[in-house]
Amino acid sequence: MGHRPGSVRRVIDLHTHSDRSDGSETPERVVELAHRAGCSAVALTDHDTLEGLPRARARAVELGIRLVPGCEVSCVPVAGGGLHVLVYFVDDPTGPLGVELDRLRDDRRTRNAALADRLAELGIPVTVEQAAAYAGTAGGVGRPHFARAMVAMGVVADVDEAFARYLGNGAVAYVPKGRLTVADVCALARASGGVAVLAHPASTGLEGDDLAAAVAGMADAGLVGLEAVYGRYSPRRRTDLGNLARRFGLVATGGSDFHGVTKPDLHVGTGTGDLRVPDRVLDQLEAVRPPG
């Protein structure tokens, strides 16, 4: 994806979700929103699945926008927060990463059944089937869909309250799920021809030297990038994370983390309004892809 001297450089969005996982819009609609926002490329990065990529790619071809195939994988946390890794340039469901994602989805189904049981014990009879009504696919059901069902039932006022009171990490109805280590995801990504990037670093719960030490370890494990320009981050945090990425030789990537109705403040291509990820970031990621 080269550029002529003096050519206009356009923006991209390397972090979006569709209804194949916990977003509310179809894969095609995510691509359409990226095109409307003026993006030259968009990555569909649904949680633990590559299912939406063929549909997104077909629409991208029609609109003349580049689709970057990928996914977002939950990992064993390094602190009290969450740790997610974005994988790019992988779309083969039969490859090493694709096979592992199948196993994770099986684990998700077991977790969903346990979550429904836990909510029933708390007097909140939300079934997996009710949650699935808010998901685009039965295999993509997760906590956000339970949250939306709880809102519809009048148990909580909104999705944020559902997570704060019941579904969030450590909350009364929380059920842990199987997770890979960052090293696992990096190895699977590389074996599948892709690259691994740390998503929304602040969500790890680490700051300062602790975050730097964790990032150093992840870089040693094969991480190639860090999501510095994230939809909800302030300009100061983005600058600090960009500096952290450069300190360890990582690509400073960015994306909106668009989910649709469950994160209504985040929009494809623009985040909360000031997101601008230059397309040179995609060139940089291409440069560190494994050969072959």
BELCOR-V884611 format. One record per residue. N is the residue number from 0. RES is the residue in three letters. SS is DSSP state (H for helix, E for strand, C for the rest). Layout:
n res ss
N RES SS
N RES SS
This chain:
n res ss
0 MET C
1 GLY C
2 HIS C
3 ARG C
4 PRO C
5 GLY C
6 SER C
7 VAL C
8 ARG C
9 ARG C
10 VAL E
11 ILE E
12 ASP E
13 LEU E
14 HIS E
15 THR E
16 HIS C
17 SER C
18 ASP C
19 ARG C
20 SER C
21 ASP C
22 GLY C
23 SER C
24 GLU C
25 THR C
26 PRO H
27 GLU H
28 ARG H
29 VAL H
30 VAL H
31 GLU H
32 LEU H
33 ALA H
34 HIS H
35 ARG H
36 ALA C
37 GLY C
38 CYS E
39 SER E
40 ALA E
41 VAL E
42 ALA E
43 LEU E
44 THR C
45 ASP C
46 HIS E
47 ASP C
48 THR C
49 LEU C
50 GLU C
51 GLY C
52 LEU H
53 PRO H
54 ARG H
55 ALA H
56 ARG H
57 ALA H
58 ARG H
59 ALA H
60 VAL H
61 GLU H
62 LEU H
63 GLY C
64 ILE C
65 ARG E
66 LEU E
67 VAL E
68 PRO E
69 GLY E
70 CYS E
71 GLU E
72 VAL E
73 SER E
74 CYS E
75 VAL C
76 PRO C
77 VAL C
78 ALA C
79 GLY C
80 GLY C
81 GLY C
82 LEU E
83 HIS E
84 VAL E
85 LEU E
86 VAL E
87 TYR E
88 PHE C
89 VAL C
90 ASP C
91 ASP C
92 PRO C
93 THR C
94 GLY C
95 PRO H
96 LEU H
97 GLY H
98 VAL H
99 GLU H
100 LEU H
101 ASP H
102 ARG H
103 LEU H
104 ARG H
105 ASP H
106 ASP H
107 ARG H
108 ARG H
109 THR H
110 ARG H
111 ASN H
112 ALA H
113 ALA H
114 LEU H
115 ALA H
116 ASP H
117 ARG H
118 LEU H
119 ALA H
120 GLU H
121 LEU C
122 GLY C
123 ILE C
124 PRO C
125 VAL C
126 THR C
127 VAL H
128 GLU H
129 GLN H
130 ALA H
131 ALA H
132 ALA C
133 TYR C
134 ALA C
135 GLY C
136 THR C
137 ALA H
138 GLY H
139 GLY H
140 VAL C
141 GLY C
142 ARG H
143 PRO H
144 HIS H
145 PHE H
146 ALA H
147 ARG H
148 ALA H
149 MET H
150 VAL H
151 ALA H
152 MET H
153 GLY C
154 VAL C
155 VAL C
156 ALA C
157 ASP C
158 VAL H
159 ASP H
160 GLU H
161 ALA H
162 PHE H
163 ALA H
164 ARG H
165 TYR H
166 LEU H
167 GLY C
168 ASN C
169 GLY C
170 ALA C
171 VAL C
172 ALA C
173 TYR C
174 VAL C
175 PRO C
176 LYS C
177 GLY C
178 ARG C
179 LEU E
180 THR C
181 VAL H
182 ALA H
183 ASP H
184 VAL H
185 CYS H
186 ALA H
187 LEU H
188 ALA H
189 ARG H
190 ALA H
191 SER C
192 GLY C
193 GLY C
194 VAL E
195 ALA E
196 VAL E
197 LEU E
198 ALA C
199 HIS C
200 PRO H
201 ALA H
202 SER H
203 THR H
204 GLY C
205 LEU C
206 GLU C
207 GLY H
208 ASP H
209 ASP H
210 LEU H
211 ALA H
212 ALA H
213 ALA H
214 VAL H
215 ALA H
216 GLY H
217 MET H
218 ALA H
219 ASP H
220 ALA C
221 GLY C
222 LEU C
223 VAL C
224 GLY E
225 LEU E
226 GLU E
227 ALA E
228 VAL E
229 TYR E
230 GLY C
231 ARG C
232 TYR C
233 SER C
234 PRO H
235 ARG H
236 ARG H
237 ARG H
238 THR H
239 ASP H
240 LEU H
241 GLY H
242 ASN H
243 LEU H
244 ALA H
245 ARG H
246 ARG H
247 PHE C
248 GLY C
249 LEU C
250 VAL E
251 ALA E
252 THR E
253 GLY E
254 GLY E
255 SER C
256 ASP C
257 PHE E
258 HIS C
259 GLY C
260 VAL H
261 THR H
262 LYS H
263 PRO C
264 ASP C
265 LEU C
266 HIS E
267 VAL C
268 GLY C
269 THR C
270 GLY E
271 THR C
272 GLY C
273 ASP C
274 LEU C
275 ARG C
276 VAL E
277 PRO E
278 ASP C
279 ARG H
280 VAL H
281 LEU H
282 ASP H
283 GLN H
284 LEU H
285 GLU H
286 ALA H
287 VAL C
288 ARG C
289 PRO C
290 PRO C
291 GLY C
